[in-house]
Amino acid sequence: MSLPKAAIERIIRGAGAERVSGDAVEELKDAVEDLAEEVASDSAKFADYADRNTVKKEDVDMAVQH
């Protein structure tokens, strides 16, 4: 998975930063991708536990709270 760097930069600027280094964008991008992969994996496990092939919103909600 690869998130667009421009979207990550918009997130940082939206949080109040006036200037953002390329290294900061790359670091947050990597962190967000790692977190997203972990949540997705946990979501799939919750769906599997519920004997479903489809990951639903509640699976993601539980994974985020986990």
Secondary structure by P-SEA (a helix, b strand, c coil): ccccaaaaaaaaaaaccccccaaaaaaaaaaaaaaaaaaaaaaaaaaaaaccccccaaaaaaaaac
